Amino acid sequence: MNTITVASPKPLDPLDETTSLETAATTRALGPDILRALAILLVMLVHLPVEATPLPLAGIRPYGWIGVDIFFVLSGYLIGSQLMAEAARRRAIDFKAFYLRRAFRILPAFLLVLAFYTLVPSLRDAPTMQPAWRFFTFTVNFGLDPRLGGTFTEAWSLSVEEHFYLLLPVLVVLLRRRATVVFVASLVATIVIAGMGLRFALWQSQVGPAVEIQAYREALATYFRDVYYPTYNRLDGLTFGVVLAAIRLFKPLLWERYMPPYIALGIGSMSVIAALVIFSIRGPFAETNLPLVFQPLPGAVFGFPLFSAGVAFILGALVDLQPRIGRWHLPAISGIATLSYSLYLTHKGVYHLDQMVFGKDNLQGLSGFVIYLATCFIVAAALWFLVERNFLMLRDHLMSRSHRVG
């Protein structure tokens, strides 16, 4: 892994490089955008109450939580590609520039939404909220019991992402000269197997006792707190995304030879379907009211890595197909992907506001769904135009000046 076999262009980061919705439709990579748009729509769907879910989407809604795992694979691939390409090209990583870019990208919109939740309690989408310092320090995903802090719980995945941003640059630098194919494969296998083993142990020791006495609400909260939220249990998607980036950067001929798009799509689709089947097996929980996000032991152990690996294969195929699908004119997909971060931050709060403005009884069926979608996109577009875009422009201006000075 010390050299790049074939020169590769700088990977396009759909979360990072666009400063207008108009250019989003023409400069973004459609393959990652398709997955990103799908991911945010799934997340928005899973947080929509059943009574406001149209019948055709009712069967999909319970699986909406997998959208977060799609985001993890995308982040692993996109950030991993940037860092490893820079390390190979410059034989170093500009830590200051990397963290500055991430800070300008993530913090402004996040801190604004957090300020609203903190300072205006009536806007909170749940009765309780974790202390603000847990959000500021991105530690909210550790020990998070949704019963004791249900507001803005979607920030748990942002915490996982921040931990990834902190660790991956250091790991890339440490492995740049020492990594071999065998070493990296062993490291990846260790991360995945350790995650499976840890989830198995935690499920058995923490969730299992509550299940045995049929304390299902306690089991659900414990599952979220100890299995689902913590960073150390959610490395599968990020890991497989980074692995995909490494293979495509350092072994492109190997990927091209053995993983043409139709094979990668086939393997990825079968892996995703197999994972969804595992997620669907409820066993003794079939008659309970536990949501599908609560996974019995097989899903908690095997489902996450299998699904993440499948998404990584599909992403690799879509990137290879970019010369073909890039000619498709799908501005809606690119627009949704551009707004995905703002949508993620605001969609739960927007539905709460919808209830306050329109009344819960008026948010049922198709009309409630349309109101939810419309208000979500209006608020997300406002946040993007007023905050995200301006800080991205400021970041690019400041960094271009620093490069000229240097």
Beta strands, then each sheet from edge to edge (+ up, - down):
end
